[in-house]
Amino acid sequence: MKARRVPSARFGLFFIAAIWLLVIVPISAMSAPYAAYVIDARTGKVLHEQNANTRLHPASLTKMMTLYIAFDAIRRGEISLDTKVTISKKAAAEPPSKLGLRAGQRIALRYLIRGAAVKSANDAATAIGEAISGSEARFARRMNATAKALGMTRTSFKNMHGLTEAGHLSTAHDMTIMGRHLLYDFPQYYNLFSRIEADAGVRKVSHTNRRFLNSYKGADGIKTGYTRAAGFNLTASAERGNERIIVTVFGGKSTTSRNAKVAELMDLGFRRAPSNAPLRKPQKPNVANVDTAPAHNNANPGSVAGGAGKTIRLVGAVKTSKRPQLRPVPDTPVLVAQAAPVEQPVTNADITAALQEAVQTPAPQPTVTLAAAGTSIRPAVRPKTTAKRKKRVVEQEVVTRVSTSGGRHWGVNVGRYPSRYAAEKVLLKTALAEMSTLDGTLRKVVRRPQGFDANFLGMTRDTADLACRRLAARNVSCFMIGPG
């Protein structure tokens, strides 16, 4: 009995159906590799790991490094938050997620940082890298040098935003290290990662991680990431009481399932972490030798001394020192005192003759008045006929307001709280704990849509920076507030 042959048309239908399944099933659902890493943020102790050292696509977790370098460049004085950055064609052409910046548009660096941290905007991240290093390649070299200094031994970066590219890889272990350094090395900027909404200059943007921030108690950051090759990634941090946990997950199947997995690992971390553990902050990396060459002319040179992204180094000893020129002095007559001629001793005959002359010739005012013989000579009286000196007319300068601020236009923020009472309580407690730098400042509570900001105002930039560093040493969240 001959076997029945399946018509070739049926094989064609099977083939088309298989192709159709590949189209309708998302590539992300075809399982990006899973990895997880959980640590006690205070000590760095590992509480859980799975495939933590497998090199995978980090997606937008990459922007943690981009922002870390931006904060470091601000600290070094290479660039400032107010530097105006000109958007390049490359930055404007980056695919979503993006702010929608246009080529040639100028925007302050602070807004690009907010766009990258909150919105995870690819155009903003590219513009940050180009403003600091001049090109994507140069900034990638700086990213890799910084990663090496941080101990991220299995990470290699090719771009600033994290879009899939050959060789652009990291691990759950390395990204957790990155998140911990962001938290402790730049506590003044860490609040960016917990803002549900932020002003990015061109528009208001919402946080890509707002679901987890709103649903998990104590969550305050840090960064999400998604590409088809990577799946749904997240590095998250949460604090409860004295405990703080950092979790990284790679390869989630969806936002919902990823958030659920991170919450599960967070709970595991809080169960395993001791209630009281010594705070051992990670050692700040030595990144003195990374590429800090001047950026291309895409930032406002007037905003940063020497141009944006430029580090000036002085080599060698000073060989010559030009003396400053003397200040020009107006030509005015110089009066030189001359020695009076030596007079002969006064005799009785001279005195008598002088008295007779005074009686016979009444002068308007005698130049010398003599008493009886043998007395001392009295000083001459100024004659009334002497021409009166002209009064010197001095124009009065009217001062309407004397400024005593001394540049005290800065402040610090020590957190956002659910009620005004809670914010005022924290302000008072912080002021008492850090009187050396906060004494004389203005405590002010500012109401925001998401809560009440606790601010200390009326400080110089140096004082605000010192206050934040001292508060960070006390494990108090703090960031600087600039003028305006």
BAMIDREN-589928 format. One record per residue (C-alpha): x negated, y, z; residue number from 1. Coordinates in Angstrom, 2 decimals, padded with zeros to 5 digits. Layout:
<sevos>
+---------+---------+---------+------+
!       X !       Y !       Z ! resi !
+---------+---------+---------+------+
!       X !       Y !       Z !  NUM !
...
+---------+---------+---------+------+
</sevos>
This chain:
<sevos>
+---------+---------+---------+------+
!       X !       Y !       Z ! resi !
+---------+---------+---------+------+
!  000.00 !  000.00 !  000.00 !    1 !
! -001.49 !  003.26 ! -001.06 !    2 !
! -001.86 !  006.07 !  001.53 !    3 !
!  000.25 !  009.11 !  000.95 !    4 !
! -001.69 !  012.13 ! -000.18 !    5 !
! -000.85 !  015.46 !  001.41 !    6 !
! -000.15 !  018.02 ! -001.25 !    7 !
! -002.84 !  020.67 ! -001.66 !    8 !
! -000.20 !  023.36 ! -001.08 !    9 !
!  000.25 !  022.09 !  002.51 !   10 !
! -003.50 !  022.44 !  003.13 !   11 !
! -003.22 !  026.03 !  001.95 !   12 !
! -000.47 !  026.71 !  004.49 !   13 !
! -002.57 !  025.26 !  007.31 !   14 !
! -005.51 !  027.44 !  006.30 !   15 !
! -003.39 !  030.62 !  006.19 !   16 !
! -001.91 !  029.82 !  009.62 !   17 !
! -005.36 !  029.41 !  011.11 !   18 !
! -006.47 !  032.76 !  009.73 !   19 !
! -003.28 !  034.38 !  011.06 !   20 !
! -003.97 !  033.06 !  014.56 !   21 !
! -007.40 !  034.66 !  014.49 !   22 !
! -005.81 !  037.98 !  013.57 !   23 !
! -003.01 !  038.02 !  016.16 !   24 !
! -005.14 !  036.74 !  019.08 !   25 !
! -007.32 !  039.58 !  020.44 !   26 !
! -011.02 !  038.92 !  020.24 !   27 !
! -011.28 !  039.94 !  023.91 !   28 !
! -008.96 !  037.04 !  024.77 !   29 !
! -011.40 !  034.70 !  023.06 !   30 !
! -013.35 !  034.91 !  026.27 !   31 !
! -016.16 !  037.35 !  026.76 !   32 !
! -018.53 !  035.71 !  029.27 !   33 !
! -017.61 !  036.22 !  032.93 !   34 !
! -020.04 !  037.42 !  035.60 !   35 !
! -019.67 !  038.86 !  039.09 !   36 !
! -021.87 !  040.33 !  041.83 !   37 !
! -020.90 !  041.55 !  045.32 !   38 !
! -023.15 !  043.34 !  047.83 !   39 !
! -022.98 !  045.14 !  051.15 !   40 !
! -023.77 !  048.68 !  050.01 !   41 !
! -025.34 !  049.63 !  053.34 !   42 !
! -028.05 !  046.98 !  053.26 !   43 !
! -028.02 !  045.68 !  049.68 !   44 !
! -027.37 !  042.15 !  050.96 !   45 !
! -025.78 !  039.81 !  048.39 !   46 !
! -022.37 !  038.49 !  049.49 !   47 !
! -021.34 !  036.69 !  046.28 !   48 !
! -022.68 !  036.12 !  042.77 !   49 !
! -021.77 !  034.22 !  039.64 !   50 !
! -023.73 !  034.45 !  036.38 !   51 !
! -025.10 !  037.69 !  037.88 !   52 !
! -028.33 !  037.62 !  035.87 !   53 !
! -026.79 !  036.70 !  032.51 !   54 !
! -027.48 !  039.44 !  029.96 !   55 !
! -024.14 !  040.68 !  028.63 !   56 !
! -022.63 !  043.72 !  026.95 !   57 !
! -022.15 !  046.43 !  029.62 !   58 !
! -019.78 !  048.62 !  027.56 !   59 !
! -019.10 !  051.97 !  029.26 !   60 !
! -020.81 !  050.92 !  032.48 !   61 !
! -023.76 !  052.33 !  030.49 !   62 !
! -022.50 !  055.83 !  031.28 !   63 !
! -023.55 !  055.35 !  034.90 !   64 !
! -027.16 !  055.56 !  033.72 !   65 !
! -026.39 !  058.52 !  031.44 !   66 !
! -024.88 !  060.40 !  034.37 !   67 !
! -027.68 !  059.36 !  036.74 !   68 !
! -030.25 !  060.89 !  034.39 !   69 !
! -028.11 !  064.03 !  034.00 !   70 !
! -028.01 !  064.48 !  037.79 !   71 !
! -031.76 !  063.88 !  037.98 !   72 !
! -032.43 !  066.40 !  035.20 !   73 !
! -030.37 !  069.00 !  037.08 !   74 !
! -032.36 !  068.28 !  040.24 !   75 !
! -035.63 !  068.73 !  038.33 !   76 !
! -034.49 !  072.03 !  036.82 !   77 !
! -034.60 !  070.73 !  033.24 !   78 !
! -030.99 !  071.78 !  032.72 !   79 !
! -028.15 !  073.23 !  034.77 !   80 !
! -024.44 !  072.56 !  035.15 !   81 !
! -023.75 !  075.89 !  033.43 !   82 !
! -025.98 !  075.23 !  030.41 !   83 !
! -023.99 !  075.64 !  027.20 !   84 !
! -024.46 !  072.57 !  025.01 !   85 !
! -023.84 !  072.71 !  021.25 !   86 !
! -022.02 !  069.59 !  020.04 !   87 !
! -023.79 !  067.79 !  017.19 !   88 !
! -022.14 !  066.07 !  014.24 !   89 !
! -023.19 !  062.72 !  015.68 !   90 !
! -021.56 !  063.42 !  019.05 !   91 !
! -018.36 !  064.71 !  017.43 !   92 !
! -018.14 !  061.58 !  015.22 !   93 !
! -018.28 !  059.07 !  018.10 !   94 !
! -015.23 !  056.77 !  018.23 !   95 !
! -012.71 !  056.88 !  021.11 !   96 !
! -012.49 !  057.14 !  023.97 !   97 !
! -013.46 !  060.79 !  023.48 !   98 !
! -012.64 !  064.39 !  024.37 !   99 !
! -012.22 !  065.34 !  020.72 !  100 !
! -015.12 !  067.80 !  020.65 !  101 !
! -015.92 !  069.50 !  017.33 !  102 !
! -019.35 !  069.82 !  015.70 !  103 !
! -020.81 !  073.23 !  016.53 !  104 !
! -018.58 !  073.69 !  019.56 !  105 !
! -020.31 !  074.98 !  022.71 !  106 !
! -019.31 !  073.65 !  026.11 !  107 !
! -020.83 !  073.75 !  029.60 !  108 !
! -022.67 !  070.65 !  030.78 !  109 !
! -020.42 !  070.35 !  033.85 !  110 !
! -017.43 !  069.63 !  031.59 !  111 !
! -019.35 !  067.01 !  029.62 !  112 !
! -020.25 !  065.27 !  032.90 !  113 !
! -016.60 !  065.25 !  033.98 !  114 !
! -015.54 !  063.93 !  030.59 !  115 !
! -018.06 !  061.07 !  030.74 !  116 !
! -017.42 !  060.17 !  034.39 !  117 !
! -013.62 !  060.44 !  034.46 !  118 !
! -012.42 !  059.97 !  030.87 !  119 !
! -015.40 !  057.78 !  029.82 !  120 !
! -015.67 !  059.98 !  026.73 !  121 !
! -018.22 !  058.76 !  024.19 !  122 !
! -018.67 !  062.17 !  022.54 !  123 !
! -019.39 !  063.74 !  025.93 !  124 !
! -021.95 !  061.05 !  026.82 !  125 !
! -023.76 !  061.50 !  023.50 !  126 !
! -023.83 !  065.28 !  023.93 !  127 !
! -025.33 !  064.90 !  027.42 !  128 !
! -028.16 !  062.71 !  026.14 !  129 !
! -028.92 !  065.00 !  023.20 !  130 !
! -028.92 !  068.08 !  025.43 !  131 !
! -031.47 !  066.52 !  027.79 !  132 !
! -033.78 !  064.64 !  025.40 !  133 !
! -032.90 !  065.93 !  021.93 !  134 !
! -031.92 !  062.63 !  020.34 !  135 !
! -030.33 !  059.28 !  021.10 !  136 !
! -033.63 !  057.41 !  020.64 !  137 !
! -035.54 !  059.63 !  023.05 !  138 !
! -032.79 !  059.51 !  025.63 !  139 !
! -032.62 !  055.70 !  025.33 !  140 !
! -036.34 !  055.55 !  026.12 !  141 !
! -035.72 !  057.62 !  029.23 !  142 !
! -032.80 !  055.36 !  030.19 !  143 !
! -035.00 !  052.27 !  029.92 !  144 !
! -037.84 !  053.86 !  031.89 !  145 !
! -035.42 !  054.85 !  034.63 !  146 !
! -033.84 !  051.39 !  034.65 !  147 !
! -037.27 !  049.84 !  035.13 !  148 !
! -038.01 !  052.23 !  038.01 !  149 !
! -034.68 !  051.28 !  039.64 !  150 !
! -035.44 !  047.56 !  039.43 !  151 !
! -032.94 !  046.79 !  036.65 !  152 !
! -035.27 !  044.21 !  035.16 !  153 !
! -032.86 !  042.57 !  032.69 !  154 !
! -031.36 !  045.73 !  031.18 !  155 !
! -032.15 !  047.36 !  027.83 !  156 !
! -030.32 !  050.43 !  026.54 !  157 !
! -029.94 !  051.59 !  022.94 !  158 !
! -027.37 !  054.38 !  023.32 !  159 !
! -025.78 !  056.70 !  025.88 !  160 !
! -022.17 !  055.47 !  025.76 !  161 !
! -022.26 !  051.67 !  025.72 !  162 !
! -020.59 !  050.87 !  022.40 !  163 !
! -021.68 !  047.44 !  021.22 !  164 !
! -025.14 !  047.41 !  019.65 !  165 !
! -027.71 !  044.65 !  019.17 !  166 !
! -030.07 !  044.59 !  022.13 !  167 !
! -027.92 !  046.86 !  024.29 !  168 !
! -027.50 !  044.50 !  027.25 !  169 !
! -027.37 !  044.41 !  031.04 !  170 !
! -026.27 !  042.17 !  033.91 !  171 !
! -023.78 !  042.29 !  036.77 !  172 !
! -026.75 !  042.39 !  039.16 !  173 !
! -028.38 !  045.36 !  037.43 !  174 !
! -025.18 !  047.39 !  037.12 !  175 !
! -024.50 !  046.90 !  040.83 !  176 !
! -027.96 !  048.30 !  041.55 !  177 !
! -027.12 !  051.22 !  039.29 !  178 !
! -023.90 !  051.93 !  041.17 !  179 !
! -025.65 !  051.79 !  044.55 !  180 !
! -028.28 !  054.31 !  043.44 !  181 !
! -025.59 !  056.67 !  042.14 !  182 !
! -023.92 !  056.52 !  045.54 !  183 !
! -026.99 !  057.15 !  047.67 !  184 !
! -029.35 !  059.11 !  045.40 !  185 !
! -026.78 !  061.73 !  044.35 !  186 !
! -024.02 !  061.79 !  046.99 !  187 !
! -023.19 !  065.40 !  046.07 !  188 !
! -021.85 !  064.22 !  042.71 !  189 !
! -020.33 !  060.90 !  043.74 !  190 !
! -016.85 !  062.40 !  044.23 !  191 !
! -016.57 !  062.64 !  040.43 !  192 !
! -015.93 !  058.91 !  040.27 !  193 !
! -012.86 !  059.09 !  042.53 !  194 !
! -011.08 !  062.00 !  040.83 !  195 !
! -007.77 !  060.81 !  039.45 !  196 !
! -007.69 !  063.90 !  037.21 !  197 !
! -010.33 !  066.45 !  036.22 !  198 !
! -010.72 !  069.59 !  034.10 !  199 !
! -013.02 !  068.70 !  031.21 !  200 !
! -013.06 !  072.21 !  029.73 !  201 !
! -011.06 !  071.45 !  026.61 !  202 !
! -008.27 !  069.70 !  028.52 !  203 !
! -007.30 !  067.83 !  031.65 !  204 !
! -008.32 !  064.19 !  031.66 !  205 !
! -007.17 !  061.22 !  033.74 !  206 !
! -009.45 !  058.61 !  035.29 !  207 !
! -009.78 !  055.33 !  033.41 !  208 !
! -009.87 !  053.52 !  036.78 !  209 !
! -006.89 !  055.27 !  038.37 !  210 !
! -004.90 !  052.03 !  038.76 !  211 !
! -007.53 !  050.43 !  040.97 !  212 !
! -008.23 !  053.69 !  042.84 !  213 !
! -004.53 !  054.07 !  043.63 !  214 !
! -003.91 !  050.43 !  044.55 !  215 !
! -006.92 !  049.34 !  046.60 !  216 !
! -007.41 !  050.84 !  050.06 !  217 !
! -010.73 !  052.65 !  050.41 !  218 !
! -011.65 !  052.52 !  046.69 !  219 !
! -013.57 !  055.62 !  045.54 !  220 !
! -015.29 !  054.68 !  042.24 !  221 !
! -017.22 !  053.93 !  040.18 !  222 !
! -016.94 !  053.10 !  036.43 !  223 !
! -014.90 !  051.03 !  033.99 !  224 !
! -015.98 !  049.65 !  030.63 !  225 !
! -014.35 !  047.87 !  027.71 !  226 !
! -015.34 !  046.66 !  024.26 !  227 !
! -014.21 !  043.55 !  022.41 !  228 !
! -017.61 !  041.98 !  022.86 !  229 !
! -017.82 !  042.83 !  026.57 !  230 !
! -014.26 !  042.34 !  027.72 !  231 !
! -012.95 !  044.40 !  030.64 !  232 !
! -015.82 !  045.41 !  032.94 !  233 !
! -015.81 !  047.32 !  036.23 !  234 !
! -018.29 !  048.42 !  038.86 !  235 !
! -016.26 !  049.44 !  041.90 !  236 !
! -017.01 !  050.65 !  045.41 !  237 !
! -014.76 !  050.83 !  048.47 !  238 !
! -015.27 !  051.95 !  052.05 !  239 !
! -013.35 !  050.87 !  055.14 !  240 !
! -014.53 !  052.13 !  058.49 !  241 !
! -018.28 !  051.57 !  058.69 !  242 !
! -018.29 !  049.03 !  055.87 !  243 !
! -018.85 !  049.68 !  052.17 !  244 !
! -018.78 !  047.06 !  049.42 !  245 !
! -019.85 !  047.31 !  045.76 !  246 !
! -018.49 !  044.81 !  043.21 !  247 !
! -019.30 !  044.36 !  039.53 !  248 !
! -017.25 !  042.18 !  037.19 !  249 !
! -018.05 !  041.48 !  033.52 !  250 !
! -015.73 !  039.79 !  031.02 !  251 !
! -012.25 !  040.45 !  032.41 !  252 !
! -009.35 !  039.38 !  030.21 !  253 !
! -007.28 !  042.53 !  030.74 !  254 !
! -007.17 !  045.60 !  032.95 !  255 !
! -004.67 !  043.93 !  035.28 !  256 !
! -006.51 !  040.64 !  035.66 !  257 !
! -009.85 !  042.41 !  036.04 !  258 !
! -008.52 !  044.69 !  038.79 !  259 !
! -007.01 !  041.70 !  040.57 !  260 !
! -010.35 !  039.88 !  040.43 !  261 !
! -012.24 !  042.90 !  041.72 !  262 !
! -009.75 !  043.29 !  044.58 !  263 !
! -010.21 !  039.60 !  045.44 !  264 !
! -014.00 !  040.00 !  045.50 !  265 !
! -013.69 !  043.21 !  047.53 !  266 !
! -011.66 !  041.37 !  050.15 !  267 !
! -014.27 !  038.62 !  050.19 !  268 !
! -017.00 !  041.22 !  050.69 !  269 !
! -015.24 !  042.93 !  053.59 !  270 !
! -014.68 !  039.55 !  055.26 !  271 !
! -018.34 !  038.57 !  054.97 !  272 !
! -019.93 !  041.96 !  055.73 !  273 !
! -020.74 !  042.66 !  059.39 !  274 !
! -018.80 !  045.46 !  061.07 !  275 !
! -021.96 !  047.23 !  062.15 !  276 !
! -024.99 !  047.03 !  059.91 !  277 !
! -027.94 !  049.41 !  059.66 !  278 !
! -027.82 !  051.80 !  056.74 !  279 !
! -030.86 !  051.14 !  054.57 !  280 !
! -030.57 !  053.38 !  051.54 !  281 !
! -032.32 !  052.24 !  048.37 !  282 !
! -035.67 !  053.85 !  047.75 !  283 !
! -035.47 !  056.65 !  045.22 !  284 !
! -037.31 !  055.65 !  042.05 !  285 !
! -040.51 !  057.24 !  040.87 !  286 !
! -039.43 !  058.56 !  037.50 !  287 !
! -042.10 !  061.24 !  037.19 !  288 !
! -043.54 !  059.67 !  034.03 !  289 !
! -040.33 !  059.28 !  032.05 !  290 !
! -039.88 !  061.15 !  028.79 !  291 !
! -038.93 !  064.72 !  029.70 !  292 !
! -039.90 !  066.37 !  026.42 !  293 !
! -037.88 !  069.45 !  025.43 !  294 !
! -034.57 !  068.85 !  023.75 !  295 !
! -033.70 !  070.13 !  020.30 !  296 !
! -032.26 !  073.58 !  020.06 !  297 !
! -028.74 !  072.57 !  021.02 !  298 !
! -028.51 !  074.19 !  024.41 !  299 !
! -028.65 !  077.78 !  025.56 !  300 !
! -032.30 !  078.46 !  026.39 !  301 !
! -031.29 !  081.39 !  028.53 !  302 !
! -029.55 !  079.08 !  030.94 !  303 !
! -032.67 !  077.18 !  031.95 !  304 !
! -036.15 !  078.54 !  032.45 !  305 !
! -038.27 !  077.49 !  029.54 !  306 !
! -035.38 !  076.05 !  027.55 !  307 !
! -033.02 !  073.17 !  028.19 !  308 !
! -034.61 !  069.86 !  028.92 !  309 !
! -038.10 !  071.34 !  029.19 !  310 !
! -040.64 !  070.63 !  031.90 !  311 !
! -043.57 !  073.03 !  032.09 !  312 !
! -046.80 !  071.59 !  033.43 !  313 !
! -049.84 !  073.68 !  034.35 !  314 !
! -053.14 !  071.89 !  033.78 !  315 !
! -056.51 !  073.05 !  035.09 !  316 !
! -057.59 !  075.74 !  037.49 !  317 !
! -057.02 !  079.45 !  036.98 !  318 !
! -060.16 !  080.92 !  035.41 !  319 !
! -059.25 !  084.59 !  035.20 !  320 !
! -056.82 !  086.81 !  037.03 !  321 !
! -055.84 !  090.13 !  035.48 !  322 !
! -055.45 !  092.91 !  037.99 !  323 !
! -052.13 !  094.75 !  037.78 !  324 !
! -052.22 !  098.28 !  036.44 !  325 !
! -051.79 !  101.11 !  038.91 !  326 !
! -048.42 !  102.75 !  039.01 !  327 !
! -048.54 !  106.14 !  037.20 !  328 !
! -048.51 !  109.13 !  039.57 !  329 !
! -047.08 !  112.52 !  038.48 !  330 !
! -049.57 !  115.39 !  038.16 !  331 !
! -049.14 !  117.39 !  041.38 !  332 !
! -051.56 !  119.90 !  042.89 !  333 !
! -053.69 !  118.50 !  045.65 !  334 !
! -054.31 !  120.72 !  048.61 !  335 !
! -057.79 !  120.35 !  050.07 !  336 !
! -058.35 !  121.65 !  053.57 !  337 !
! -061.39 !  123.93 !  053.81 !  338 !
! -063.38 !  124.56 !  056.94 !  339 !
! -062.73 !  127.94 !  058.51 !  340 !
! -065.72 !  130.33 !  058.66 !  341 !
! -067.52 !  130.45 !  061.94 !  342 !
! -066.56 !  133.64 !  063.80 !  343 !
! -068.84 !  135.73 !  066.02 !  344 !
! -068.06 !  135.78 !  069.73 !  345 !
! -065.39 !  138.39 !  070.65 !  346 !
! -066.75 !  141.24 !  072.81 !  347 !
! -064.96 !  143.74 !  075.04 !  348 !
! -065.58 !  146.45 !  072.46 !  349 !
! -063.82 !  144.43 !  069.80 !  350 !
! -060.83 !  143.93 !  072.06 !  351 !
! -060.55 !  147.66 !  072.82 !  352 !
! -060.78 !  148.57 !  069.14 !  353 !
! -058.07 !  146.10 !  068.27 !  354 !
! -055.71 !  147.50 !  070.91 !  355 !
! -056.18 !  151.05 !  069.66 !  356 !
! -055.54 !  149.97 !  066.07 !  357 !
! -052.36 !  148.21 !  067.12 !  358 !
! -051.03 !  151.36 !  068.86 !  359 !
! -051.95 !  153.79 !  066.10 !  360 !
! -050.87 !  151.64 !  063.13 !  361 !
! -047.62 !  149.85 !  063.88 !  362 !
! -047.60 !  146.86 !  061.59 !  363 !
! -044.41 !  144.94 !  060.75 !  364 !
! -045.75 !  141.97 !  062.56 !  365 !
! -049.20 !  141.75 !  064.04 !  366 !
! -051.16 !  138.72 !  063.09 !  367 !
! -052.77 !  138.50 !  066.47 !  368 !
! -051.32 !  139.42 !  069.86 !  369 !
! -053.87 !  139.89 !  072.58 !  370 !
! -053.33 !  140.05 !  076.28 !  371 !
! -055.70 !  141.51 !  078.76 !  372 !
! -059.35 !  141.22 !  078.16 !  373 !
! -060.74 !  137.85 !  078.80 !  374 !
! -057.59 !  135.89 !  077.90 !  375 !
! -057.26 !  133.38 !  075.09 !  376 !
! -056.00 !  134.27 !  071.62 !  377 !
! -052.30 !  133.41 !  071.09 !  378 !
! -051.21 !  131.84 !  067.81 !  379 !
! -049.93 !  134.17 !  065.11 !  380 !
! -046.22 !  134.57 !  064.61 !  381 !
! -044.90 !  133.88 !  061.14 !  382 !
! -044.13 !  137.26 !  059.50 !  383 !
! -040.48 !  137.95 !  058.74 !  384 !
! -041.39 !  139.34 !  055.34 !  385 !
! -042.71 !  135.99 !  054.19 !  386 !
! -040.68 !  134.78 !  051.25 !  387 !
! -038.20 !  132.14 !  052.23 !  388 !
! -038.86 !  128.69 !  050.85 !  389 !
! -036.32 !  127.51 !  048.39 !  390 !
! -034.25 !  124.75 !  049.75 !  391 !
! -034.87 !  121.49 !  048.00 !  392 !
! -031.66 !  120.26 !  046.45 !  393 !
! -031.31 !  116.54 !  046.97 !  394 !
! -028.57 !  114.79 !  045.12 !  395 !
! -026.61 !  112.62 !  047.46 !  396 !
! -026.14 !  109.01 !  046.49 !  397 !
! -022.66 !  107.78 !  047.20 !  398 !
! -022.59 !  104.13 !  048.22 !  399 !
! -019.14 !  102.65 !  047.95 !  400 !
! -020.03 !  099.11 !  049.11 !  401 !
! -023.22 !  097.60 !  050.33 !  402 !
! -023.60 !  093.95 !  049.41 !  403 !
! -025.05 !  091.72 !  052.09 !  404 !
! -024.21 !  088.44 !  050.47 !  405 !
! -027.77 !  087.61 !  049.48 !  406 !
! -026.45 !  085.37 !  046.69 !  407 !
! -024.07 !  083.55 !  049.03 !  408 !
! -021.72 !  082.43 !  046.29 !  409 !
! -022.19 !  078.69 !  046.82 !  410 !
! -020.52 !  076.16 !  049.04 !  411 !
! -020.15 !  072.46 !  049.75 !  412 !
! -017.20 !  070.10 !  049.66 !  413 !
! -016.99 !  067.35 !  052.27 !  414 !
! -014.04 !  065.44 !  050.89 !  415 !
! -010.38 !  065.45 !  049.90 !  416 !
! -007.77 !  064.51 !  052.50 !  417 !
! -004.04 !  063.74 !  052.51 !  418 !
! -003.10 !  066.63 !  054.85 !  419 !
! -004.32 !  070.09 !  055.76 !  420 !
! -004.68 !  069.02 !  059.38 !  421 !
! -006.99 !  066.15 !  058.42 !  422 !
! -009.14 !  068.44 !  056.25 !  423 !
! -009.43 !  071.09 !  059.00 !  424 !
! -010.33 !  068.42 !  061.53 !  425 !
! -013.16 !  067.12 !  059.32 !  426 !
! -014.41 !  070.68 !  058.72 !  427 !
! -014.60 !  071.37 !  062.45 !  428 !
! -016.27 !  068.04 !  063.21 !  429 !
! -018.81 !  068.53 !  060.39 !  430 !
! -019.58 !  072.12 !  061.44 !  431 !
! -020.31 !  071.01 !  065.00 !  432 !
! -022.50 !  068.13 !  063.81 !  433 !
! -024.53 !  070.24 !  061.34 !  434 !
! -024.73 !  073.69 !  062.93 !  435 !
! -028.24 !  074.45 !  061.66 !  436 !
! -027.13 !  074.79 !  058.02 !  437 !
! -023.36 !  075.41 !  058.31 !  438 !
! -023.48 !  078.11 !  060.99 !  439 !
! -021.91 !  081.32 !  059.68 !  440 !
! -020.17 !  079.67 !  056.72 !  441 !
! -016.48 !  080.02 !  055.95 !  442 !
! -014.38 !  076.89 !  056.51 !  443 !
! -011.65 !  076.78 !  053.89 !  444 !
! -009.03 !  074.18 !  052.97 !  445 !
! -007.92 !  074.30 !  049.32 !  446 !
! -004.74 !  072.55 !  048.32 !  447 !
! -004.95 !  070.39 !  045.18 !  448 !
! -002.36 !  068.22 !  043.44 !  449 !
! -004.17 !  065.13 !  044.81 !  450 !
! -004.71 !  066.42 !  048.36 !  451 !
! -006.55 !  069.02 !  050.42 !  452 !
! -010.22 !  069.84 !  049.73 !  453 !
! -012.38 !  070.59 !  052.78 !  454 !
! -014.92 !  073.27 !  051.80 !  455 !
! -017.67 !  075.32 !  053.45 !  456 !
! -018.17 !  078.59 !  051.56 !  457 !
! -020.50 !  081.59 !  051.68 !  458 !
! -023.83 !  079.82 !  051.26 !  459 !
! -026.88 !  080.30 !  049.07 !  460 !
! -027.70 !  077.60 !  046.55 !  461 !
! -030.71 !  076.42 !  048.57 !  462 !
! -028.70 !  076.31 !  051.80 !  463 !
! -025.88 !  074.40 !  050.11 !  464 !
! -028.34 !  071.88 !  048.67 !  465 !
! -030.03 !  071.44 !  052.06 !  466 !
! -026.67 !  071.05 !  053.80 !  467 !
! -025.57 !  068.35 !  051.36 !  468 !
! -028.80 !  066.42 !  051.77 !  469 !
! -028.59 !  066.60 !  055.56 !  470 !
! -024.93 !  065.54 !  055.52 !  471 !
! -025.74 !  062.69 !  053.15 !  472 !
! -028.34 !  061.53 !  055.66 !  473 !
! -025.48 !  061.34 !  058.17 !  474 !
! -023.48 !  059.27 !  055.64 !  475 !
! -021.06 !  062.18 !  055.05 !  476 !
! -019.79 !  062.57 !  051.49 !  477 !
! -020.77 !  066.01 !  050.16 !  478 !
! -021.21 !  067.88 !  046.88 !  479 !
! -022.13 !  071.44 !  046.02 !  480 !
! -019.65 !  074.04 !  044.77 !  481 !
! -021.12 !  076.63 !  042.43 !  482 !
! -020.06 !  080.27 !  041.88 !  483 !
! -016.59 !  080.51 !  040.39 !  484 !
+---------+---------+---------+------+
</sevos>
